[in-house]
């Protein structure tokens, strides 16, 4: 499984076509999985904006457990979440 995730990550990184990537993800994932991933990305962005965890839970319908996990990930040194947010800021 790890090799498939690595391969998928490399392929997505090379695509350079946001519409293709979105279409691919919508084909690959169920609507529920797509909504879950979108909510988790919204969670990461809300955490960076210092939105209170309970407000995030209410707004996105996400458990406090997931929010706490996201918060811990965002605080890690060399956080992948923070690196992706930095990329977003450059777009």
Buried (B, 14 or more C-beta within 10 A) or exposed (E): EEEEEEEEEEEEEEEEEEEEBEEBBEEEEEEEEBEBEEBBBBBBBBBBEEBEBEEBBEEBEBEEEBBEEBBEBBEEEEBEBBEEBEEEEEE
